Amino acid sequence: MDRAQVEQLVRQVLRSQLGEFRQPVVAPDHNGGPNPLVVNVSARHLHVTDEDLEVLFGPGAKLTKLKDLYQPGEFASEQTVNLIGPRNRMIPNVRILGPTRKFTQVELSYTDGVFLGVDLPLRISGNIKGTPGCVLVGPYGALTLREGVIRAERHVHMGPKDLAHFGVKDQDRMKLKIDGPCGVVFENLVVREHPKVHLEVHIDTDEGNACHLESATRMELIKY
């Protein structure tokens, strides 16, 4: 194997390992107003409590930052777990996002749910009552979740200036129009307000692939 082949193999491995970290997309043309309109593909991940983190990784375990995310204070950690569904099928290396939370929640795509045999409910993050569970396996121990596995609703994070620009409020619904070779309109985008966030849309992997987000030429948020 010559040097060029080795370098190509290394690039392929790196792309495979870092595929969960797709770059946020800001199209050349957008209607973000005072702030750039960023659309980000949210790959499968989970949030955990301090207590559950210790079950999976051992007493005193803390999340170790791997990469900062777009929103202030949020990060992808180095810690990953294996996820087992009711068919005993496993999705390995599901990454934990930090910081820790008051509840443990797994966010998957529709395709992930089909593979695992889980009928994923479409929920906004944090609304986990009555949702399916799964088994999480870490290097120290395993954890059986009774609930908390969802397909996250597509949503947009907005601060006060963004809300004023678009004329919307928290929990309103909007459309996201993406122009490009695989242009599409995503309906029922949930507005999520916080005083200290960047303007950012989150869609899942299936949705990002469907519109070939990286090739977008214009992105537009539309009020109903």
N, C-alpha and C positions, 0 to 999 in steps of 0.2 A: 504494500500500500504506500503510495507516494504522499508527499507533504500536502498536496492539494486535496487528496481524498481524505486525509486525516482532518484537515481544517473543515472540510464540508461536513464530516461526521460530527465534529465538535459543535458546529453551528446547529445541526439538526437536534442534537441532544439538548443544547441550551434553549432552543425554541420550544422543545417539548416540555422542559422543566419550567420555563417562564411563561408558557402560554396563558396561564391564569392571569398574568399581569398585562393585559392588552392596554395599549396607550390610550388615555382619554382623547376623544376626538372633538376638535373644534373645527367645523367646516369653514372654508374661506368666506362664506356668506351665512349670516345667522341674524336672528332678531333678539339677541340677548339684552339689548338695551344698555344699562350702565355696566354690565358685566358680560364677559364672554359666555356663550351658551355651550357648556361642556356636556357631552353625552358619553357615558362610561358603561362598558359591559361588566356586569357584576357576575363573576364566575362563582361556581358552587363554593360555599364556605360555611363556617359556623361561628357563633358567639357562645361563650361559656361563662359561668359564674366562677368565682374564686374557689368555691368548694368542689365543683365538678372538675376544675383544672387540676386540683390536687388528687382527685380520684384517678384521673387519666395519666398524670405525669409525676405523681409522688408528693409527699408532704412538703410544703413550702414552695411548691412550683410557682414560677412567675412567667408571664409571657415575655419572650425576647423579640424585639423589633427586627424585622427583616427589611421592610420597605414602608415608607410613609404613603398613606393614601391621600386622595385629593382634599378630603374634608379635614379641617384642623383637628389634630389630636388623635386621628384614627390611623391605624397601621395594620399591615399584614405581619403576622408573627412567624417565627421560624417553626413553631409547633404545628404538626399535622396529626390527624387521626384517621383510622380506617372506619368506614361506615358500612354497617351490615343491615340489609332490609329483610322483609319477611320471607323472601325466597332464598335466603342465605346467600344472596349475591352481594358482592362487596365492591364499594368504590374506595380505592386507596388514596391516601395522602390528601385528605380534605383539610384545607388550611383554616386555622383559627385566626379571626380578626380581633384586634384589640382596640381599646382596653377591654377588660372583663366587664360583664354586665350583671344585672340582677336576675337574669333568666338565661337558660341555655336554649339556643335556637339554631336549627340547621336550615339553610336556604339552598334549594336545588332547582334545576331546570325541569321542564316537562319531560325532556328526554331522559334525564336521570331517574325521574319517577317511574317511567315505563320500564327501564332496565331493572330497577329495584323491586318492581311490583307494588309500588305505593301510589295510591290515588292522591296526588298532592293538592291540597286546597290552596286557592289563590288568596293570599292574605297580605295585609300590610305588616311590616316588621313589628313584632311585639304582640300581635293578636294571635296567640297560639292556643287558646282554649279549644279543646275538642279536636285538635289536629293529631295526625298519626305520630307514632314514635319510631325509634330505631335503636340499634346498639352501636355505641361508639367504643372503639378499641384504641387505647394509647399504649405507650411503651411500658407503663407501670401497671395499669389496670383497665377494666372495662366498665362501661356505664350503660345501663338500660334507660333510655328516655321513654317515658309514658306518653309524652306529647312534645311538640315543638318542631316538627318537620313540615316545612311549607315551600310553596313556590311564591316568591315575593312579587307583589303587585308592582308593575312599572310605576315609577314615581319621580318627582322632581323636587329637589331641595331648594328652598328659596329663603333669602333674608328679606328684611323689611323693604329695601329699595327694589328688589325684584318683584315682590308682591304688588307694590305700587305701580311699577312699570307695566305689568301685565293685567292689573286690575282684578286680582284674585285674592283669595284668603286660604288659610289652612284647611285642608280636606276637600277643597274644590277639585274638579276634574278638568283636564285639558287634553288637547291633541298634540302629538309630536309628528310633524311632517318632515320626512327626510327625503331629499332629492338626490338622485344619483343613478347609476346603472341599475340598481335594484331598489328604486325608490318605493317608499311605503308610508302609510299614515298609521301611527299607533294611537288607538283611542283610549280613553279612560285613564289617563296619567294622573296619579294622585298628587296633589300639592302638599308638601310637608314643610311647614314653616319652623324656622329657628333663627334667633337673632344673630348667631355667629356661624353661618354656613356660607359656602361658595355656591353659586348657581350651578347645579349639576343634575342631570337626568341619569337614572339608573335603569337599564334594561338587562334582561338575562342573556345567557349565551345563545339560546335558541333565537331570540329576537335579534341579537346582534349579527348572527350569521345570516338570518333571513334578509336583512337589509344591506348586507355587506357594508357595515358601518364605516370601515376604513376608507371606502370610496365615495363617501357622501360629499356632495358639492354645496348643499345648502341645508340648514336645519332651522325649523321654525316651530315655536310653541304657539298654540292657538287656543284662545279662550272659547268655551262653548257659548 
